[in-house]
Amino acid sequence: MRAADGRIHITGGGPAGAAAAMAALGEGREVLLVERSRFPRHKVCGEFLSPEIVPLLERLGAGEDFRRAGAATIRRMALYFPKAVKRCRLPEAAYGLSRFRFDELLWKAALRQGATAAAEPPADAPPVAVEATGRAGRQRRGDRLFGFKAHFHGPASDAVELFFFDGCYVGVNAVENGVTNVCGIAAEDSLARRGFEMDAVVGSNPALAERLAPLRRVMKWMCTGPLVFGHRLRQPMTGPLIAGDALSFVDPFTGSGLLSAVTTGRLAGLAAARRSGADRYVRDCRSTLQRPFEVSSVFRSLVRSGWAERLVPLAPGAVLFWLTRPSRAI
């Protein structure tokens, strides 16, 4: 994982890659951070950050950068099913911040701390130590899931709201500058019935349509997919340390995706800098991420079967929130 010159080569400049860079820099190592795409850029993402993100960024030396970013504060949660609604206060305040702004602040923090950025690795670059280049996976045509997102202007709320309906779910929460992010995942057949028109998708649910009525969409819908939820937490890792979505892509309704990306990035950067080995790295990641992944898989099955709207209103909100959090943000 380490070249003779001691530099740490990281591919991918998103949250996991930038976190890996800062962690390795904190261990006194030199870092080459390679990002081939235009950066930062808008991405399809729920843009929700759970409370644990603040102490994690403090450890990475980016806490003040986050405080200056103007993230919206999220204090409440609401889950909307066709025949039931669950509303509660969050046990701790969470945050909303666009991926453009979040990626930008982490990237700049890594460079400020001393990482060397490049669009392509130079000829003398050491082997890749950490790979954080995003998710991968395939699904059969017809069974596929696609993500979509747009920003809206209008009255903002301090709640994260999730709407479940007809093979879809859509999350709504404020981000910085009074903007509201609307991001969802839909099954291919559900999209096809509406001609893959996202305005028609969000307008097909009465509760969601009412929520968005006072808002004005200010960007084109972005789409991505197919999406495949899965992880590599029990596979041997013989090459670079894999971090972020490439390691574990959890169902986004848990709200722990960005926290997990930064957490695994930090663990990968520390493991590469300390040469502590892939087995220990994967074990640490597994102890952190296993619970939200298992809970999300169960919950998705409950949504498909119709049991979620019967059971979720009966569960305390704090318990629902706790179950979807990583076991510990190491």
C-alpha positions in Angstrom: 0.0 0.0 0.0 3.0 2.3 0.3 5.6 3.2 -2.3 9.3 3.5 -1.4 9.1 7.3 -1.5 6.4 7.2 1.2 3.7 9.0 -0.8 0.1 7.9 -0.6 -1.7 7.8 -4.0 -5.5 8.2 -3.7 -7.9 8.1 -6.7 -11.2 9.9 -6.4 -11.7 13.4 -5.0 -15.1 13.0 -3.5 -15.9 12.8 0.2 -14.2 9.4 0.7 -11.1 10.3 -1.3 -10.7 13.7 0.3 -11.2 12.2 3.8 -8.6 9.6 3.0 -6.2 12.3 2.0 -6.7 14.4 5.1 -6.3 11.3 7.4 -3.1 10.3 5.7 -1.8 13.9 5.8 -2.6 13.9 9.6 -0.2 10.9 9.9 2.6 13.0 8.4 2.5 11.4 5.0 2.6 13.1 1.5 -0.5 12.6 -0.5 -1.2 12.5 -4.3 -5.0 13.0 -4.9 -6.1 12.1 -8.4 -9.5 13.3 -9.7 -10.1 12.9 -13.4 -13.5 14.6 -13.6 -14.5 18.3 -13.5 -14.7 19.0 -9.8 -16.7 19.9 -7.8 -20.1 19.3 -9.6 -23.7 18.7 -8.7 -24.5 15.0 -8.1 -27.7 13.0 -7.5 -27.7 12.8 -3.7 -30.0 13.2 -0.8 -27.7 15.9 0.6 -28.5 15.0 4.2 -25.7 14.8 6.8 -26.4 13.0 10.0 -25.2 14.6 13.3 -22.1 12.4 13.6 -20.5 14.3 10.6 -19.4 17.2 12.7 -17.0 15.4 15.2 -15.8 13.3 12.2 -14.9 16.4 10.2 -13.3 18.0 13.3 -11.0 14.9 13.5 -10.0 15.5 9.9 -9.3 19.2 10.4 -12.3 20.3 8.3 -14.7 21.2 11.1 -14.4 25.0 10.7 -14.8 24.6 6.9 -18.1 22.9 7.5 -19.3 25.5 9.9 -18.6 28.2 7.3 -20.5 26.4 4.6 -23.9 27.5 5.8 -25.5 24.1 6.0 -29.2 24.1 6.9 -30.1 22.7 10.3 -32.6 19.8 10.3 -34.4 19.1 13.5 -37.4 16.9 12.5 -38.3 13.9 10.4 -41.5 12.9 8.6 -42.2 9.7 6.8 -45.2 9.6 4.4 -46.8 6.3 3.3 -50.0 6.0 1.3 -52.1 5.5 4.4 -49.9 6.6 7.3 -47.6 9.4 8.4 -44.8 9.3 11.0 -43.5 12.6 12.4 -40.9 13.1 15.1 -38.1 15.3 16.3 -34.6 14.1 15.7 -32.6 13.1 18.8 -29.9 15.5 17.6 -29.8 18.2 14.9 -28.7 17.0 11.4 -27.7 19.1 8.4 -28.5 19.7 4.8 -25.7 20.7 2.4 -25.5 20.3 -1.4 -23.0 17.8 -2.8 -21.4 20.7 -4.8 -20.7 22.6 -1.6 -19.8 19.6 0.5 -17.4 18.1 -2.1 -15.9 21.5 -2.6 -15.1 22.2 1.1 -13.6 18.7 1.6 -11.5 19.0 -1.6 -10.2 22.5 -0.6 -9.5 21.3 3.0 -7.4 18.4 1.7 -5.4 20.8 -0.6 -4.9 23.3 2.2 -3.6 20.6 4.4 -1.0 19.7 1.8 -2.4 17.2 -0.7 -1.1 17.4 -4.3 -4.0 17.3 -6.8 -3.7 16.0 -10.3 -6.1 15.0 -13.1 -3.8 12.2 -14.1 -1.1 10.4 -12.0 2.4 11.5 -13.0 4.9 9.0 -14.4 6.6 8.7 -11.0 3.4 8.2 -9.0 3.4 5.3 -6.5 0.8 2.5 -6.8 -2.7 3.4 -5.9 -3.2 3.0 -2.1 -6.8 4.0 -1.8 -9.5 3.8 -4.4 -12.6 6.0 -3.9 -14.1 6.3 -7.4 -17.7 5.7 -6.7 -20.2 2.8 -6.9 -20.3 0.0 -9.4 -22.8 -2.7 -10.2 -25.4 -3.9 -12.7 -29.0 -4.9 -12.7 -31.2 -6.7 -15.2 -33.2 -4.5 -17.5 -36.7 -4.0 -16.1 -35.5 -4.6 -12.5 -33.4 -1.5 -12.4 -33.5 1.4 -10.0 -32.7 5.0 -11.0 -32.0 8.1 -8.9 -33.1 11.6 -9.7 -32.6 15.0 -8.0 -33.3 18.7 -8.5 -33.1 21.9 -6.4 -36.1 24.1 -5.6 -36.5 27.6 -4.3 -39.3 28.6 -1.9 -40.3 28.2 1.7 -37.7 26.0 3.5 -38.4 23.5 6.3 -36.3 22.2 9.2 -37.6 18.6 8.5 -36.2 15.8 6.4 -39.3 14.4 4.7 -39.5 11.0 3.0 -42.4 10.0 0.7 -42.9 6.3 -0.2 -45.3 5.4 -3.0 -45.6 3.2 -6.1 -42.1 1.8 -6.3 -40.6 5.2 -5.5 -39.4 7.1 -2.6 -38.5 10.8 -2.6 -36.6 12.8 0.1 -37.1 16.5 0.6 -34.8 18.6 2.8 -33.3 22.1 2.9 -29.7 22.7 2.0 -27.7 25.9 2.1 -28.9 29.4 0.9 -32.6 28.6 1.3 -32.6 25.9 -1.3 -34.6 22.7 -1.0 -33.2 19.4 -2.4 -35.7 16.9 -3.8 -34.1 13.5 -4.5 -35.6 10.2 -5.1 -35.2 6.6 -6.3 -37.7 4.9 -8.5 -38.1 1.5 -10.1 -37.7 1.4 -13.9 -41.3 0.3 -14.5 -42.7 3.1 -12.3 -40.7 5.7 -14.3 -41.7 4.1 -17.6 -45.4 4.5 -16.8 -44.8 8.3 -16.5 -42.6 8.6 -19.6 -39.5 9.1 -17.4 -40.8 12.6 -16.7 -39.6 13.4 -13.1 -42.1 16.2 -12.7 -44.9 13.7 -13.4 -43.3 11.2 -10.9 -43.2 13.7 -8.0 -46.6 15.0 -9.0 -48.2 11.6 -8.9 -48.2 11.5 -5.0 -50.8 13.9 -3.5 -48.8 14.5 -0.3 -45.6 15.2 -2.2 -47.3 17.3 -4.8 -48.8 19.4 -1.9 -45.4 19.7 -0.3 -43.8 21.0 -3.5 -46.6 23.3 -4.6 -45.1 26.4 -3.0 -41.7 25.7 -4.5 -40.1 26.5 -7.9 -37.7 24.1 -9.5 -34.5 26.0 -10.4 -32.4 23.3 -12.1 -33.0 20.5 -14.6 -33.7 17.1 -13.2 -30.5 15.1 -12.8 -30.7 11.3 -13.2 -28.3 8.5 -12.5 -28.4 4.7 -12.5 -28.9 1.9 -12.5 -28.3 1.8 -8.8 -27.2 -1.3 -7.1 -27.2 -1.5 -3.3 -24.5 -3.8 -1.9 -21.2 -4.0 -0.1 -17.8 -5.6 -0.1 -17.4 -5.9 3.6 -16.9 -9.6 3.6 -14.6 -9.9 0.6 -10.8 -10.1 0.7 -9.2 -6.9 -0.4 -5.9 -7.6 -2.2 -5.3 -4.4 -4.2 -5.9 -0.8 -3.2 -8.1 -0.1 -0.2 -11.7 0.5 -1.5 -13.6 3.3 0.2 -16.9 5.2 -0.1 -19.7 3.9 -2.4 -17.4 1.4 -4.0 -17.1 -0.3 -0.7 -20.7 -0.1 0.5 -23.6 1.6 -1.2 -26.4 1.7 1.3 -30.0 2.6 0.5 -30.0 6.4 0.6 -33.2 6.7 2.7 -31.1 5.8 5.8 -29.4 9.3 5.5 -26.0 7.7 6.4 -24.5 7.6 2.9 -22.2 10.7 3.2 -21.3 9.9 6.8 -20.3 6.4 5.7 -18.2 7.7 2.8 -16.3 10.1 5.0 -15.9 7.4 7.7 -14.5 4.7 5.3 -12.3 7.3 3.6 -10.8 8.3 6.9 -10.2 4.6 7.9 -8.6 3.9 4.5 -6.3 6.9 4.7 -5.2 5.9 8.2 -4.7 2.2 7.2 -2.6 3.3 4.2 -0.5 5.7 6.2 0.1 3.3 9.0 0.4 0.2 6.8 -2.0 -1.6 9.2 -3.3 -4.0 6.5 -6.4 -4.5 4.5 -7.9 -7.2 6.8 -8.0 -4.8 9.8 -9.4 -2.0 7.5 -12.3 -4.1 6.3 -13.0 -5.4 9.8 -13.2 -1.8 11.1 -15.5 -0.8 8.2 -17.7 -3.8 8.8 -18.2 -3.0 12.5 -19.2 0.5 11.5 -21.4 -0.1 8.4 -23.0 -3.5 8.9 -26.0 -2.3 10.9 -27.3 0.5 8.5 -26.9 -1.8 5.6 -28.8 -4.7 7.2 -31.6 -2.3 8.5 -32.0 -0.7 5.0 -32.3 -4.1 3.4 -35.0 -5.1 5.9 -36.8 -1.8 5.6 -36.9 -2.0 1.8 -38.5 -5.4 2.0 -41.1 -4.0 4.5 -41.9 -1.2 2.1 -42.4 -3.5 -0.8 -44.7 -5.8 1.3 -46.7 -2.9 2.7 -45.8 -3.7 6.3 -43.6 -0.5 6.7 -46.6 1.8 6.9 -48.2 -0.4 9.5 -45.1 -0.8 11.7 -43.2 2.4 11.4 -45.8 4.7 13.0 -45.7 2.5 16.1 -41.9 2.7 16.5 -40.3 5.6 18.6 -38.6 8.1 16.3 -35.4 7.9 18.2 -35.2 4.2 17.6 -35.8 4.5 13.9 -33.1 7.1 13.6 -30.6 5.1 15.7 -31.1 1.9 13.7 -30.0 3.6 10.5 -26.8 5.2 11.9 -23.4 3.6 11.5 -22.4 1.7 14.7 -19.6 4.2 15.4 -18.0 6.9 13.4 -14.4 5.8 14.2 
